Amino acid sequence: MIEIKTIPSEDVLYGESKWWGFPDLPDDLDWPTVEASDEGETFEDPLTFICQIRCSELAELDPEGLLPHEGMLYFFAALDYFLGDLDAFTAPGMGEWPAECFRVLYSPVCEGLNTHTLMYDEDTPAALAPENISFKTPDRESYTGLLGEPYMEETREAMPGLISLLQIDENDNWGLRFFDCGMLNFMIKPADLKARRFDKVRVWLYSA
């Protein structure tokens, strides 16, 4: 289990582990979208960029080698509604999320990346400010972090045999709420994780 701690940063954190902000992607990866509609018009709605993780920073805390120890991991999901946008075009609910509502991407390289941006207008970024990420062994039961069993028993029961690739707890500093005392888990079978089959990830939301 690896706990994630975040600290607001005034830097853009290009090519570094970061939470929120904009993703730094290689040429062969695009910002994932989900098909949405508004007033009868269909369009591709960008998924919320959650974080990018420089995998070399995980090696000491992952002695079993479940995670890659080089390259970059990226997490995206339809989180706008849970960040306070009640008019979000895509707002999955409790239980298992449709596959198009999230994406986990992996790049074996961390160099030559391109920063992708989204703007509400010329001066307003369509993202929360980036926060620097650090990693540690957890010292509490409920936390945002990587690996291990989900904190919520209901999630463990719903997805037996899977581990939590990424667990996201509610956070008042971000205005992130999963209904009432909820938690979002990106789940994967250990064998699929070792095989780097991030296309096999499933997502479960439980709220008490």
Backbone bond lengths (Angstrom), bond angles and torsions (degrees), N, CA, C in turn:
res aa  C-N    CA-C-N  psi(-1)  N-CA   C-N-CA  omega(-1)  CA-C   N-CA-C  phi
1 M - - - 1.455 - - 1.529 109.76 -
2 I 1.308 116.06 137.27 1.461 121.65 -177.71 1.527 108.24 -131.38
3 E 1.319 116.26 117.31 1.456 119.67 178.73 1.524 110.06 -83.61
4 I 1.326 115.83 141.34 1.457 122.51 177.00 1.521 109.02 -104.49
5 K 1.332 115.58 126.08 1.457 121.69 173.23 1.524 108.17 -114.48
6 T 1.312 116.76 139.86 1.462 120.12 -178.90 1.525 110.07 -123.45
7 I 1.330 114.83 146.86 1.462 121.89 179.31 1.524 107.69 -134.52
8 P 1.342 118.85 126.91 1.471 120.50 177.26 1.522 111.16 -53.21
9 S 1.323 115.03 142.63 1.462 120.71 -177.15 1.523 109.66 -133.90
10 E 1.307 116.12 144.99 1.464 120.80 174.13 1.524 111.39 -89.14
11 D 1.329 116.52 -5.30 1.459 121.46 179.11 1.526 110.34 -89.62
12 V 1.333 117.14 159.88 1.466 120.92 178.62 1.528 111.00 -79.86
13 L 1.339 117.22 -17.27 1.471 122.87 176.69 1.524 111.68 58.83
14 Y 1.318 116.21 42.13 1.468 120.70 179.06 1.527 110.81 -60.58
15 G 1.336 115.60 127.46 1.453 121.57 176.17 1.512 114.83 71.45
16 E 1.333 117.36 7.35 1.457 121.46 -179.34 1.527 109.87 -108.33
17 S 1.334 115.24 167.30 1.456 118.59 171.49 1.524 108.55 -64.71
18 K 1.333 116.44 130.51 1.467 118.79 179.83 1.517 109.97 -154.71
19 W 1.339 113.94 153.35 1.461 122.77 176.70 1.520 106.59 -112.30
20 W 1.325 116.02 133.07 1.479 123.03 -173.77 1.529 110.13 64.43
21 G 1.328 115.64 -161.29 1.453 119.59 -172.31 1.517 110.16 74.94
22 F 1.331 115.89 -148.43 1.462 122.14 -179.39 1.523 110.32 -121.19
23 P 1.339 117.39 144.37 1.467 119.99 -177.86 1.520 112.65 -75.68
24 D 1.320 115.01 145.72 1.468 122.92 173.17 1.523 106.79 -104.35
25 L 1.324 116.49 103.58 1.459 121.67 -170.22 1.526 111.70 -111.97
26 P 1.344 117.56 147.68 1.462 120.50 172.55 1.525 110.10 -73.14
27 D 1.335 115.72 169.10 1.463 120.69 -175.28 1.522 112.97 -60.32
28 D 1.332 117.69 -28.37 1.460 119.69 -174.32 1.534 113.41 -89.67
29 L 1.321 118.32 4.87 1.457 121.65 178.02 1.522 110.08 -122.41
30 D 1.326 115.92 134.41 1.460 122.10 177.72 1.528 109.82 -109.90
31 W 1.310 115.86 157.63 1.464 121.03 173.85 1.527 107.58 -65.36
32 P 1.322 118.83 118.52 1.475 120.51 -176.17 1.522 112.20 -70.28
33 T 1.326 114.80 150.05 1.464 122.08 -178.87 1.526 110.03 -130.60
34 V 1.318 115.52 166.65 1.448 122.35 173.35 1.522 107.75 -127.12
35 E 1.317 117.20 141.17 1.463 119.98 179.42 1.525 109.55 -70.96
36 A 1.321 115.91 128.89 1.463 121.61 -179.04 1.524 108.40 -134.74
37 S 1.311 115.62 169.13 1.463 119.82 179.10 1.517 109.61 -140.74
38 D 1.316 115.10 150.72 1.457 121.73 178.91 1.521 108.46 -149.51
39 E 1.334 115.48 120.06 1.466 121.46 -179.31 1.522 111.72 53.35
40 G 1.334 115.08 41.95 1.454 121.15 176.05 1.515 115.07 83.19
41 E 1.328 117.82 -2.11 1.464 121.24 -179.49 1.527 109.39 -103.52
42 T 1.335 117.04 129.50 1.457 122.39 179.96 1.523 110.34 -97.67
43 F 1.323 115.96 140.07 1.465 120.76 -178.36 1.521 109.04 -154.48
44 E 1.332 116.31 169.93 1.462 122.38 178.47 1.528 109.15 -95.55
45 D 1.325 116.06 116.47 1.453 122.45 -177.25 1.533 108.97 -98.81
46 P 1.334 119.15 119.98 1.477 120.40 -179.13 1.532 111.26 -62.12
47 L 1.313 116.12 135.16 1.458 120.74 173.18 1.533 109.42 -70.69
48 T 1.318 116.15 151.09 1.460 120.44 177.94 1.528 109.62 -66.21
49 F 1.332 115.47 127.88 1.466 119.53 172.65 1.523 108.06 -76.73
50 I 1.331 115.50 122.53 1.467 120.53 -178.75 1.525 110.85 -94.01
51 C 1.323 116.03 -57.72 1.461 118.10 -176.63 1.513 110.86 -162.99
52 Q 1.328 114.49 160.73 1.459 122.38 167.47 1.515 107.03 -126.21
53 I 1.337 115.51 140.87 1.460 121.06 -173.57 1.516 109.05 -126.67
54 R 1.320 115.43 120.48 1.464 121.24 176.97 1.533 107.28 -78.37
55 C 1.312 115.67 110.48 1.468 120.62 -165.34 1.525 113.69 -67.04
56 S 1.319 118.05 -23.38 1.464 119.73 179.32 1.529 111.15 -62.46
57 E 1.337 117.70 -22.80 1.457 121.26 -179.59 1.531 112.24 -76.44
58 L 1.326 117.12 -9.17 1.464 121.22 -175.68 1.521 113.71 -96.83
59 A 1.322 117.25 -12.14 1.464 121.15 -168.88 1.530 112.68 -56.44
60 E 1.331 118.08 -46.46 1.462 120.26 -176.20 1.522 112.21 -66.52
61 L 1.326 117.38 -27.49 1.462 121.31 -178.18 1.527 112.19 -95.42
62 D 1.312 117.46 1.19 1.465 122.29 -178.28 1.526 109.20 -130.22
63 P 1.343 117.64 65.51 1.469 120.08 -175.57 1.528 113.47 -64.22
64 E 1.344 117.65 -22.99 1.460 119.94 179.20 1.525 112.04 -78.76
65 G 1.310 117.65 -9.58 1.457 120.76 178.45 1.513 113.83 68.55
66 L 1.330 117.53 31.49 1.463 120.15 177.77 1.521 111.00 -66.61
67 L 1.328 116.28 -39.49 1.449 121.80 -178.39 1.526 110.70 -94.44
68 P 1.328 117.49 157.00 1.468 118.37 170.65 1.526 109.44 -61.54
69 H 1.315 117.20 148.49 1.460 121.41 177.05 1.517 111.33 -112.34
70 E 1.308 115.76 15.35 1.463 121.57 172.09 1.519 107.73 -147.88
71 G 1.322 116.66 161.66 1.460 120.24 -179.23 1.521 112.15 84.34
72 M 1.334 115.24 -164.45 1.458 122.05 -174.35 1.523 110.33 -134.55
73 L 1.333 115.98 136.50 1.458 123.50 173.14 1.521 108.98 -104.28
74 Y 1.340 116.29 138.27 1.467 121.97 -179.90 1.529 109.59 -125.33
75 F 1.320 116.29 138.47 1.461 121.75 178.78 1.531 109.64 -123.47
76 F 1.334 115.45 131.02 1.462 123.23 177.51 1.527 107.86 -132.53
77 A 1.333 116.70 148.14 1.463 120.41 174.88 1.521 108.98 -162.92
78 A 1.329 115.61 164.14 1.468 121.55 179.82 1.535 108.80 -80.97
79 L 1.335 115.49 81.19 1.461 120.91 -174.58 1.526 114.20 -105.20
80 D 1.320 118.34 -1.75 1.463 119.23 -173.63 1.529 112.39 -55.22
81 Y 1.326 116.43 -43.78 1.464 120.28 -179.29 1.529 110.58 -60.22
82 F 1.320 116.80 -40.74 1.463 121.09 -176.25 1.530 112.06 -78.62
83 L 1.332 116.23 -9.78 1.457 121.47 173.63 1.528 111.37 -97.16
84 G 1.327 116.08 9.78 1.460 119.96 173.13 1.507 116.11 107.24
85 D 1.352 117.51 -2.88 1.468 119.76 177.75 1.528 108.46 -86.57
86 L 1.327 116.65 90.23 1.461 120.60 -175.55 1.522 112.62 -71.11
87 D 1.327 117.09 -9.91 1.464 121.34 176.55 1.525 112.04 -101.39
88 A 1.317 116.90 16.07 1.465 120.57 -178.99 1.523 110.53 -56.51
89 F 1.328 115.93 141.46 1.462 120.72 -177.60 1.526 111.58 -70.95
90 T 1.326 117.18 -29.94 1.467 121.56 -178.51 1.518 108.38 -124.50
91 A 1.325 117.15 119.54 1.457 121.18 -177.18 1.524 109.84 -140.86
92 P 1.335 118.08 83.01 1.464 120.85 178.01 1.524 110.43 -63.25
93 G 1.324 116.43 157.41 1.457 120.57 -176.93 1.513 112.72 -109.74
94 M 1.313 115.02 -150.74 1.469 121.65 -179.31 1.526 110.91 -69.79
95 G 1.330 114.61 155.95 1.452 119.61 176.97 1.515 112.13 89.77
96 E 1.345 115.25 -154.84 1.462 119.63 -177.25 1.524 110.39 -79.61
97 W 1.324 115.30 135.15 1.463 120.99 -179.72 1.519 111.05 -87.63
98 P 1.318 117.51 146.11 1.470 120.27 172.90 1.532 110.42 -59.01
99 A 1.315 116.37 146.62 1.465 121.23 -175.13 1.522 112.73 -59.69
100 E 1.338 117.32 -29.01 1.462 119.19 -178.38 1.526 112.78 -74.96
101 C 1.342 117.36 -7.99 1.469 120.86 -176.43 1.525 113.15 -92.46
102 F 1.314 117.78 5.31 1.461 120.70 177.58 1.517 108.94 -157.26
103 R 1.325 115.90 164.76 1.461 120.27 176.63 1.524 109.44 -158.66
104 V 1.319 115.67 139.21 1.458 121.97 170.97 1.522 106.93 -117.66
105 L 1.311 116.63 124.06 1.454 122.40 -179.43 1.523 109.51 -116.68
106 Y 1.330 115.07 152.09 1.466 119.89 178.14 1.511 109.61 -135.67
107 S 1.323 115.76 135.68 1.455 122.30 173.35 1.524 108.40 -121.84
108 P 1.327 118.91 130.42 1.467 120.15 179.16 1.523 113.21 -73.50
109 V 1.333 117.38 -6.74 1.466 121.14 -178.82 1.522 109.88 -122.14
110 C 1.327 115.05 154.71 1.470 121.50 177.79 1.528 111.45 -121.39
111 E 1.323 116.72 11.93 1.457 120.91 -178.71 1.522 109.84 -115.48
112 G 1.324 116.39 159.44 1.456 121.36 178.26 1.511 113.39 64.72
113 L 1.316 117.01 33.95 1.460 121.76 -176.96 1.521 110.80 -88.55
114 N 1.333 115.05 155.02 1.461 121.46 178.15 1.527 109.11 -114.64
115 T 1.314 116.51 128.27 1.460 120.35 178.47 1.524 109.37 -79.32
116 H 1.334 116.53 121.34 1.459 122.41 177.82 1.531 108.36 -95.86
117 T 1.315 116.72 133.79 1.465 120.22 -177.66 1.525 110.73 -124.50
118 L 1.334 114.60 153.89 1.462 122.96 172.78 1.526 107.15 -132.88
119 M 1.330 116.80 134.78 1.458 120.93 -177.36 1.521 110.27 -127.09
120 Y 1.356 115.73 138.58 1.459 119.67 171.00 1.522 110.04 -70.03
121 D 1.322 115.58 -39.93 1.458 122.48 174.30 1.522 106.73 -152.23
122 E 1.312 117.45 -169.45 1.460 121.42 -172.87 1.523 112.84 -59.26
123 D 1.331 117.05 -29.68 1.464 120.26 -173.14 1.523 114.44 -115.06
124 T 1.343 117.98 -1.79 1.462 119.98 -172.32 1.524 111.42 -120.72
125 P 1.344 117.32 110.01 1.468 119.33 178.63 1.518 111.20 -69.99
126 A 1.328 115.87 143.02 1.469 121.61 178.32 1.525 109.39 -90.39
127 A 1.321 115.46 57.14 1.464 121.41 -179.28 1.518 108.61 -166.65
128 L 1.315 116.32 153.45 1.456 120.04 171.18 1.524 109.21 -70.90
129 A 1.322 116.19 157.32 1.457 120.58 179.81 1.528 110.35 -62.60
130 P 1.323 117.88 142.39 1.469 120.03 -178.20 1.516 112.02 -66.24
131 E 1.345 114.98 147.03 1.460 121.46 176.55 1.520 109.16 -125.08
132 N 1.309 115.18 138.67 1.459 121.27 178.44 1.527 109.71 -70.28
133 I 1.324 116.88 142.26 1.462 122.27 -178.84 1.524 109.70 -109.19
134 S 1.335 115.49 137.56 1.458 121.09 166.76 1.528 107.90 -127.60
135 F 1.317 115.91 159.94 1.456 121.74 -173.91 1.529 109.79 -124.13
136 K 1.336 116.16 145.04 1.455 120.28 -179.10 1.523 109.48 -156.01
137 T 1.332 115.87 164.90 1.459 120.93 170.11 1.523 108.11 -71.17
138 P 1.327 118.82 130.05 1.473 120.06 -174.74 1.522 112.34 -65.49
139 D 1.347 115.13 142.39 1.457 120.48 176.73 1.525 111.07 -117.22
140 R 1.337 116.01 19.50 1.463 121.27 177.40 1.522 107.66 -151.39
141 E 1.324 116.56 168.88 1.461 120.14 -175.87 1.531 112.22 -81.98
142 S 1.307 116.98 -43.41 1.465 121.17 -175.97 1.519 109.63 -101.80
143 Y 1.325 116.13 120.32 1.459 119.24 -176.69 1.526 109.62 -160.77
144 T 1.321 115.38 164.18 1.456 122.20 169.25 1.520 107.68 -88.94
145 G 1.335 116.84 126.49 1.450 117.65 -176.61 1.511 113.46 -178.31
146 L 1.313 114.51 -172.53 1.456 124.08 -173.24 1.530 110.69 -113.79
147 L 1.324 115.06 145.71 1.467 124.05 171.61 1.524 112.51 69.29
148 G 1.326 114.49 171.74 1.452 121.95 179.58 1.517 112.65 83.60
149 E 1.326 115.09 -176.40 1.456 121.27 178.67 1.522 110.43 -81.80
150 P 1.336 117.59 148.15 1.460 119.68 175.28 1.528 110.88 -60.33
151 Y 1.321 115.56 149.07 1.458 119.89 178.80 1.525 110.97 -66.83
152 M 1.341 117.05 -38.97 1.461 121.35 -175.75 1.533 110.53 -78.90
153 E 1.326 116.65 124.47 1.462 121.14 178.53 1.519 111.43 -59.31
154 E 1.320 117.12 -37.54 1.465 121.46 -179.02 1.530 111.32 -61.86
155 T 1.324 116.79 -35.89 1.464 119.88 177.27 1.518 110.63 -69.51
156 R 1.323 116.95 -41.18 1.467 120.31 177.81 1.525 110.87 -60.86
157 E 1.327 116.70 -41.28 1.464 120.70 -179.54 1.527 111.50 -69.44
158 A 1.321 117.48 -34.42 1.462 121.27 -177.55 1.525 112.30 -74.53
159 M 1.337 117.05 -26.45 1.454 120.51 -176.39 1.525 110.57 -131.72
160 P 1.333 117.33 65.61 1.471 120.34 -178.78 1.526 111.29 -64.05
161 G 1.317 115.21 143.10 1.458 120.15 177.82 1.513 114.40 84.43
162 L 1.337 117.41 -2.84 1.451 121.71 178.45 1.525 109.59 -106.77
163 I 1.326 116.29 152.30 1.455 121.32 174.32 1.520 108.53 -112.96
164 S 1.312 114.95 165.32 1.462 120.12 -177.79 1.525 109.79 -90.03
165 L 1.319 116.32 109.20 1.460 120.21 175.74 1.526 109.63 -67.80
166 L 1.333 116.74 -44.42 1.466 121.63 175.47 1.515 108.55 -143.23
167 Q 1.317 115.71 129.55 1.461 122.66 175.72 1.523 108.24 -113.65
168 I 1.339 116.67 130.33 1.464 121.07 -178.41 1.520 108.80 -118.99
169 D 1.307 115.40 117.35 1.453 121.86 177.82 1.527 109.22 -91.34
170 E 1.332 116.21 158.24 1.457 119.82 175.63 1.529 110.28 -62.41
171 N 1.334 115.53 153.13 1.458 119.29 -176.64 1.525 108.89 -150.03
172 D 1.332 116.39 113.44 1.458 120.72 -178.00 1.525 111.93 -66.35
173 N 1.338 117.63 -29.35 1.462 120.09 179.91 1.522 111.78 -63.93
174 W 1.334 115.97 -29.60 1.469 120.91 178.51 1.520 112.44 -94.65
175 G 1.334 116.52 -8.18 1.462 119.35 -171.40 1.509 111.82 68.48
176 L 1.330 116.69 27.57 1.470 122.42 -177.12 1.517 109.47 -95.10
177 R 1.338 116.16 114.74 1.456 122.17 179.66 1.517 109.62 -132.59
178 F 1.327 116.49 129.58 1.461 121.83 174.90 1.520 108.47 -101.80
179 F 1.328 115.56 79.04 1.457 122.50 -176.30 1.529 109.41 59.06
180 D 1.328 119.27 -105.45 1.462 120.95 -177.59 1.530 109.04 -130.81
181 C 1.333 116.20 105.68 1.471 121.42 -179.71 1.528 111.13 58.22
182 G 1.324 116.36 55.82 1.453 120.81 -178.80 1.513 113.63 -106.17
183 M 1.329 114.65 170.94 1.454 121.74 179.53 1.526 108.45 -150.32
184 L 1.331 116.13 137.63 1.466 122.31 -178.98 1.519 109.00 -108.10
185 N 1.341 116.16 132.42 1.465 121.07 -179.16 1.517 111.37 -126.11
186 F 1.327 115.90 128.65 1.458 122.93 167.49 1.527 106.24 -88.45
187 M 1.333 117.22 115.55 1.458 122.31 -171.04 1.529 111.50 -111.44
188 I 1.331 115.59 147.13 1.458 119.85 -179.51 1.529 109.69 -154.56
189 K 1.337 116.54 149.82 1.459 120.68 172.81 1.526 108.89 -72.44
190 P 1.343 118.34 139.60 1.468 119.97 179.35 1.530 112.93 -53.65
191 A 1.330 117.78 -39.03 1.472 120.35 -179.67 1.521 110.99 -65.14
192 D 1.331 117.65 -38.36 1.460 120.42 178.04 1.524 110.85 -69.05
193 L 1.323 116.70 -35.60 1.465 119.37 177.89 1.521 110.45 -65.51
194 K 1.320 117.29 -45.52 1.466 120.19 179.17 1.522 111.36 -62.64
195 A 1.346 116.48 -31.38 1.471 120.98 178.70 1.528 111.81 -84.96
196 R 1.348 117.19 1.28 1.470 123.18 -179.57 1.520 111.40 60.35
197 R 1.344 115.71 36.28 1.457 120.61 178.55 1.537 108.88 -91.69
198 F 1.322 115.20 71.99 1.456 119.41 -177.44 1.526 112.27 -72.28
199 D 1.342 115.96 -9.23 1.457 119.61 172.68 1.534 111.16 -74.29
200 K 1.320 117.75 -9.23 1.469 122.11 179.58 1.531 112.58 -93.93
201 V 1.326 117.58 1.10 1.460 120.77 -178.95 1.529 110.04 -65.21
202 R 1.340 114.67 143.12 1.466 121.62 173.49 1.524 107.72 -123.59
203 V 1.324 116.19 154.84 1.461 120.39 -178.44 1.526 109.86 -123.67
204 W 1.333 114.97 135.52 1.469 121.75 -179.56 1.521 108.91 -130.49
205 L 1.328 115.69 131.84 1.455 121.54 174.92 1.517 109.11 -113.30
206 Y 1.337 115.02 125.75 1.456 119.40 173.64 1.518 108.83 -125.47
207 S 1.319 115.91 137.00 1.457 122.48 175.89 1.513 109.15 -133.54
208 A 1.325 116.60 130.50 1.454 121.22 -178.41 1.526 111.32 -66.15
